[in-house]
Amino acid sequence: MKNLVIVGTGQSAAQCVLTLIRNKFKGQITLVGAEKHLPYQRPPLSKEYLSDEVTLKRVYMKTKEFFDQNDVKIISSTQVISIDRNKKSLDLSRGGNLSYEKLVLATGSRVRKLDVEGSHLSNISYLRTIEEANKLKEYFKFGKKLVVIGAGYIGLEVAATAIKKGLSVAVVEMGDRVMNRTVDPIISKYFDSLHRRKGVEIILEAALEKFEGNNKVERIICTNGKVLEADGVIIGVGILPNQEIAKSAGLKCNNGILVDEYGRTEDPSIFACGDCTNHPNPSLNKNLRLESVHNALEQAKTVALSLVGKPEKYDQVPWFWSDQYDERLQIVGLSGDHDEVVTRGSIAEGSFMLFYFKKRELIAVASVNNSREFLISKKLVANKLKISSDVLCDQSVDLKDLVK
């Protein structure tokens, strides 16, 4: 292969490049991305980068010199407008076309935007890119009043970072508990209590009605009548897959670009990886679209290995994490359809794990501040451990002894 083009310059795109280089890929690699930056990590944007604990250089996955030395061309500040599958050509926003022999769509996802009265006011931010993080930093200062719309991972991580920086923080969530889409009520209650102890005002079962202010936001009006003063607003209400160029090219999409277990679309010349894909998960026996760093990196490796003729099926148990203050939440597997949940450790002491079972099989684990046993739990879930829940509750039992 002489000419590989990767659309996207996020973590999945960068990991694909790194795996290709590691496997001695022969040929020109070109990355095309809408942002002006080198490929970078997104998790620090709501934490260390936002609080100025790390510099932009630390957020980048690799230096420009690395890409140059490995003959990787990066076309930045450029969007792909369309794909001509017959000509194997991309139409670029800056004019001209780019041909490919093989194409990887690592287009990622974008924030879900709110369209309410006052949305045009300044000091209303989303957080998906470096530029958005930089905008947020402008009013991320001691004593300022920040309102967070949405109590998901991003919203709560930003709230935690803001509290540590000395801001006054209120979180508005339309659900009846925090992180309601991703964790069970026990975890929600723990982190709700944590944030309230730190000084965050959490307003549940309240939707955003409108923003008020002259030029910049000054007040947030909620549907329950609550009025919040604000120097700035951060909105975190979910993300959407960037599947439009794939769909317009005739590729099958359904809440993401449809790929097989090797990252291949229905077009043998086109692959996809990361947040933008809807892919089969053999372990869970269903198709998924995952919004996680783990999936972005591991699926990129699968695609790269397919491109160098070393195909390996993508069969990973999903896992996620969130750092809030000095607390770490880690989750492996997908609960939701479990029929039993048991606790190991002490919720009161702030170090515990929840084990989720379905028909006596361990299908997921949620861990708070117990990274050592969480690593072992990842193997137990992958092994589809069948065991009495009483055994896992017993802290005298070493989980390592349960790994086959």
Buried (B, 14 or more C-beta within 10 A) or exposed (E): BEBBBBBBBBBBBBBBBBBBBEBEBEEBBBBBBBBEBBBBBBBBBBBBBBBEEBEBEEBBBBEEEBBEEBEBEBBEEBBBBEBEBEEBBBBBEEEEEBEBEBBBBBBBBBBEEBEEEBBEBEBBBBBBBBEBBBBBBEBBBEEBBBBBBBBBBBBBBBBBBBBBBEBBBBBBBBBEBBBBEBBBEBBBBBBBEBBEEBEBBBBBEBBBBEBBBEEBBBBBBBEEEBEBBBBBBBBBBEBBBBBBBBEEBEBBBEEBBBBBBBBBBEBEEBBBBBBBBBBBBEBBEEBBBBBBBBBBBBBBBBBBBBBBEEBEEBBBBBBBBBBBBEBBBBBBBBBEEBEEBBBBBEBEEBBBBBBBBBEEEBBBBBBBBBEEBBBBBBBBBBEEBEBEBEBBBEEEBEBEEBEE
